[in-house]
Amino acid sequence: MLIRVRPIAISVAVVFFFGLSIVGLFNGLASFTCCKRAFIGAALAYLATSLAVNIVNAVLTSAIIDSHTNRQQKETQRAS
């Protein structure tokens, strides 16, 4: 039920890498400069996406746990 972090983060990082490299090339930067900046941007995008997906997973896990505990409490109240 949880979201897989790595595939999403890698996809976002790849999009950022190519996006930043294309923007750099259109602005007249050297290829090596575009590559360095795109790599750094992709690494930061990977880290930010990983953090965001982990936060979403924590929220989902908490909601699932709350749902199960509420269901168990209702069942024990009905049995009493």
BELDA-V442954 format. One record per residue. N is the residue number from 0. SS is DSSP state (@ for helix, = for strand, . for the rest). NEAR is the number of other ideal C-beta (glycine too) atoms within 12 Angstrom. Layout:
n:N ss:SS near:NEAR
n:N ss:SS near:NEAR
This chain:
n:0 ss:. near:12
n:1 ss:. near:16
n:2 ss:. near:20
n:3 ss:. near:16
n:4 ss:@ near:24
n:5 ss:@ near:15
n:6 ss:@ near:15
n:7 ss:@ near:24
n:8 ss:@ near:26
n:9 ss:@ near:21
n:10 ss:@ near:20
n:11 ss:@ near:27
n:12 ss:@ near:28
n:13 ss:@ near:22
n:14 ss:@ near:20
n:15 ss:@ near:27
n:16 ss:@ near:27
n:17 ss:@ near:21
n:18 ss:@ near:20
n:19 ss:@ near:28
n:20 ss:@ near:27
n:21 ss:@ near:19
n:22 ss:@ near:18
n:23 ss:@ near:24
n:24 ss:@ near:19
n:25 ss:@ near:11
n:26 ss:. near:13
n:27 ss:. near:10
n:28 ss:. near:18
n:29 ss:. near:13
n:30 ss:@ near:14
n:31 ss:@ near:13
n:32 ss:@ near:18
n:33 ss:@ near:25
n:34 ss:@ near:20
n:35 ss:@ near:18
n:36 ss:@ near:25
n:37 ss:@ near:28
n:38 ss:@ near:22
n:39 ss:@ near:20
n:40 ss:@ near:27
n:41 ss:@ near:28
n:42 ss:@ near:22
n:43 ss:@ near:20
n:44 ss:@ near:27
n:45 ss:@ near:27
n:46 ss:@ near:20
n:47 ss:@ near:20
n:48 ss:@ near:28
n:49 ss:@ near:25
n:50 ss:@ near:18
n:51 ss:@ near:19
n:52 ss:@ near:25
n:53 ss:@ near:21
n:54 ss:@ near:16
n:55 ss:@ near:20
n:56 ss:@ near:20
n:57 ss:@ near:17
n:58 ss:@ near:16
n:59 ss:@ near:17
n:60 ss:@ near:17
n:61 ss:@ near:15
n:62 ss:@ near:16
n:63 ss:@ near:16
n:64 ss:@ near:15
n:65 ss:@ near:14
n:66 ss:@ near:15
n:67 ss:@ near:15
n:68 ss:@ near:14
n:69 ss:@ near:14
n:70 ss:@ near:14
n:71 ss:@ near:14
n:72 ss:@ near:14
n:73 ss:@ near:13
n:74 ss:@ near:12
n:75 ss:@ near:11
n:76 ss:@ near:10
n:77 ss:@ near:9
n:78 ss:@ near:8
n:79 ss:. near:7
